[in-house]
Amino acid sequence: MVPMDKTALLETLECETGPSPQWSVIWLHGLGADGNDFMPIVPELVRPDWPALRFVFPHAPVRPVTVNNGVPMRAWYDIRDFDLANRADAAGVDESVARVEALIAREGERGVPAERVILAGFSQGGAVTLAAGLRRREPLAGLVALSTYLPLAPDVLQALGSTTGAEARRQPVFMAHGSHDPVVPLQAGRMSAKILRDLGVELEWHEYPMAHQVCAEQIGHLAEWFGRRLKG
């Protein structure tokens, strides 16, 4: 098997809300989905008074997933166990973080610096969003983590607690979770949010009476959060 280039650019779908966007949103889908999954959210989320945005929806690589009997599917990392403590494989997370960093760098080359990039993700994509964003020394405009948890928490905590982690702690975070989520338990999301708040991260948390999904009320709250970032 030929080793995978961890910095190779992923295939993406893109949507621009106006000419010459000066802000970008990179949105990572969940396990088994692809970049098409969250494209329909754009018209529901975007407000008329916002500056032009470029939405980038990458497709995760196809890889065998242990809990899926090894059947290949789009995944940001292998899920080895349903237990959250052992769920994420570190090598897969690191590989996806490198791929996300490559996408952020490309936005810089296209005239959108890191401080005007919002990184978002749902479920497994949200886990990679937290892992990537909270390791950064150059802060992004914000992180959005939906129906997810903080993977490899000891590694992330070590990075955040260091002197260089001060910049990562400046990034505002939006987290939301369904109270009836059967995939990622609500308590896992709550604990992850508490960990980040205890470290001084500016974090907005919402819970909704839903399963492992997104709802209209959540999109409204997220739009308010986006609006504050885009006007800041």
N, C-alpha and C positions, 0 to 999 in steps of 0.2 A: 504494500500500500504506500502511495506517495504521501509524504508528510504534508499536512495542510498549512498553507501560509496564513498565519494568524492575523496578518495585517492586510490581507487581500480585501478589496472592497466588496461588500456584499451587493447582490442584486437588490435594487430598490424600486419602489413606486414613489412618484412625487406629485405633489399638488401645490400650486402657488395661488395665493388668494389675491394677488395684485402684482403689478410690474415691479421689477427690481427689488425683491424682498431683502430687507436688512435684518430680519429675524428668522430663525429656523427652529422647527420642532422635529426631533428625531423620535419616532414612536415604535417601540418594540412590542411585537405581538406575543401571545401566549403559546404554550405547548401545542403542537399539532396544527396551528393556524399558519397564516402567512401575512405578508404585508397588506393584503386586501382587507384584512379583518377590521381595521379601524379607519379606513378611508371614509366610510359613510359618516363618521363622527364630525368631519370637518365642517359641513354646513350647519350642523347643530351647535357646534362649539363657538365658531368665529362670530365676532360682533362687528358691526359696520364701522365703528370708530377706531378699530385696531389698525396698526400699520400692516403693510403687506408681509405675509408669512410664507415661508417655504416648509411644507410638511414632507418629511422623508419617512417612508415606511419600508424598512428593510425586511427581506426574507431571511429567517434563520437558516443555517446549514441543515441538511438532512443527516441524521445520525441515528444509530440504534439507541433505543431507550429501554433501560433494564426493566422498569416496572410495566412496560408494554411488551413483555416477553421478547425483548430485543428487536422488535420490529422497527425499521427505520422510519423516522418522521422528522418534520422540522422541529428543532429543539435548540435552545441556547446552551444547554448543557444536559448531560445524562442525569436522569432521576433514578438513583440507585435504590431508594427506600422511601416508603411513605412517611417514615418518621422524619420530621423536619430537621432534626439535628444531623442526620446522615443523608439528607435528600440530594444536595447539590454536590457534584464532583468538582473539586477545586480546579483541575486542569481545564474542564469545559467552561467554567465561569471565567477563568483567566483568558482563555481563547476568545470568548465573546466580548470581554472588556476590551481586548486589543482591537477587535473588529469595530466596536463602537467608537473607540478613540480614532480609528482611521476615518470613520464617517464625520466625526467632529472636526478633524483636521481638514477634510475636504470642504466643509462649510467655510472654514477659514480661508481656504484658497479661493472660494467663490465670493469672498467679501463679507462673510458673516463671522465675526470673532466669537470666541467661546462665551464671552459675557452676554451675547445675544442668542445663545442656543439653549433651548429647553429640551431636556431629555426625559422622555416619558415611557412607561411600559405597563403592561397588564400581566398579572400572574407571574409566570417565569420571566417574561420580559421586564416586569417590574423589579424582580429580584436582581436582574443584571443592571437595570437602571441604578439601583441603590449601590450595588457593588462597584460600578464604574464611576458614578458621580462622587461617591464619598471617598474615593482614593485620589481624586484629582487635586493637584496643587494650584491649578488655574481654575477658579470657580466658573460654573455655568450660570445661566440666568435662573435656573431652577430645576428641580427634579419632581416628577410625577410618578407615584408608585401605587398602582391600583390592585386590590385583591391579592396582596403579596406579602412577603416577609424579607427580613434582612439575611441573606445567605452568608455563610462563612463569617459569622459575626465576630469571632475573636480577631481575625485578620483585619476586618474593617475597623473594629474598635481600636486596634493598635495604631492603625494609620490615622484615625481621627484624633486620637489622644496625643499624637506627637506634635512637635512644634510646627512641622510642615502641614499638619492637618488643620491648622487654623483657617486656611483658605477654604478647605472643603466644608468646614462648619458654617461658613458664611452663606452657603447655598440654601435658599428657602426650599422646603419640601412639602408637597401635597400628597397625603396618603388617604385612601378611602377603602372601605371593606364592607362586605355584606354580612349581616348578622347571622344568616343561615348558610354561609359558605361551606360546602361539603368537601372542597378541594384543599383550600388553605384555611385552617381554622381561624376564626376571628381573633382568638387569644394570641395567635402568632403575630398577627398584624399589630395588635395592641402592644405586645411586648416590644416589637421592633420600634414602634413609634416612641415608646417610653425610653428605650435605650438612646435614641437620637436626641430626644428632648433633654435627657439628663446630661448629654454632652454639650448642650448649648445650641443645638440646631433649631432654627426657626421652622416649626413644623405645624401644619394645619391638618387636623384629623377629622374624618367624617365616617359615620356608620349609617347603613341603610338596611331596611328590612327586605333583603334580597339574597340570592344565592351567589354563585361565582359568575358575576356578570356586571354590566354597567346599566345604570338607570338614568331617566331624564333629570331627576333632582340632582344627581351627582354631576351630570354635565353642566347644569346651571351653576353649582358651587365651583366647579373647575373653571368655568368661564370667568367668574368673579376673580378667582385667584390669578388666572392668566392676565386679566385686565390690569391688575395691580403690578404685575411684573412688566408688562409692555409699556406702562406709563411711567415706570420708575426711572 
